[in-house]
Amino acid sequence: MRSGQDSAQINFRIATGTDSISAVGPHLRLSARDGSEDMEQKPRSAEDVVEELTEFARRHNLMLPRESCLNAHAAKYVKLGHCPCDERRPNCPCDEALYDIETMGRCECGVLLDPAKLLSNNSKKTNGDSKPD
């Protein structure tokens, strides 16, 4: 994790009239508009995760894999309760996704993709501009 990031950081917040919904790990936290958190927590479903990944991709102009891969990733995330590719990442989309995309052209799992950055990174490798691992 990058310095200064809290692993429990909330990835998104959706206002729904008088209440809000926030994702925290594999659970949804329901909060009243006044900030109290006396509403119950509900487990996130794979469908919830797919919707959140789809919205995240839309907001950041990213591509997603075919539907079957996306659904399998979301189901695995829900089953494990953390990122399937890095157990230190409790959220999906994780807090590190945009950093990963900036540096690799994709998130760690390869679920969120930026084709331009992938092409750029691949051309650097083929032109000898990158350092070996």
N, C-alpha and C positions, 0 to 999 in steps of 0.2 A: 504494500500500500504506500502511496506517496505520503510524504510528511505532511502533517496538519490535517489529515482526513480521519474522521471518526467512522469506524466500520458500521455503526448503526445510523449513519446519516440517512435522512429520508430522501428518496430519489424524486418524488413528485408529490404534488398536492392538487386535488381536484375539488373545486368549490361546487357543492350541490345544494343550492338554496341556503338552508340554515346550517348545514353540516358540511364537514369536509372529510375526505378519505385520503389516507396516506399509506404508502407501502413501507413496511419495515420488515426486512427479511421475508419469510414466507407468509406473513400475516398482513391483513389490512387493519389499520387502526382507524376507528371511527371517532371523530371529535365533534363536539358541538361547536357552533360558531363562536361561542364565548371563550373557547380555548380549553374548556374542561374536557377531560378524557374519560368520562364515566360510561361511555357506550362500550359494548362488548367488542372484542377482537374476533374476526372471522378468518379462518385459513384462506389463503389465496388459492384459486383453482388454476389449472393449466390454462384455461381460457382467459382468466384474468391476466396472466403473465403474457400470453400472446397479444392481448389487447394493449398492454403497457409497452411491450417491445414495438408493436406496430406504430403506436403513437409517438414513441421516442424516435423511431426511424423517420417518421414523417416530419417531425419538428426539426430534425438535424439533417434532412435530405440524404438519408442512408438507405441502403438496400437490405432486404432480408432474404434468407434462403427460401427454397420452395416450401410450401405449406406443411408437407409431411415432416421435413427436418425441423421446422420451427415448432410444430406441435410436439415432436419427440423431445426437443430441448426443454420446452416448458414443462412437460410431464416429469422429466428427470429432475429439473430444478425443484418442483413441488415435492417430489418423493424424497430428495436429499435434504431440502431445507436450506440449501446454499447453492452457489454457482457450481454447475457440474464440472467445470474445468479448473476451478481454484476454490477450495473449501474455505479459504480466508475471506472470500467475497460473499457476504450474506444476501445481497440483493441482486435482482435481475430486472431491468438492466442495472449493472453494478456501477458504483461510483467511479470506477476507473475506466469505464467504456470509452468515453471521449478521448482520454489520454491514449489508450490503446489504439484507437482509430487514427489519431494524429500521428502516432509513431509507426504503426504497422499497417494501417489501412483497414483494419478490422478489429473487433473486440477480441479478447482472449479466446472466446469460444468460436469465433468466426460466424456468429449469428448476425451481428450488425456490421455492414460492409460499406466502405466508401470506395467505389471503383476507381475514381481518379487517383486517390492516394495509393491504392493497390498497384495501379499501373505505374505510378511514379516510383514507388519503392522497388518494383520489379525491374524497371529500366535502370535504376541506379545499380542494382545488383549485376545486371548483364553488362553494364558499362564499366564495371570494376570500381564504382564510386563508394561501395559500402565496405566496411571492415568485416573480416570473417569473424564468426562467433567464437 
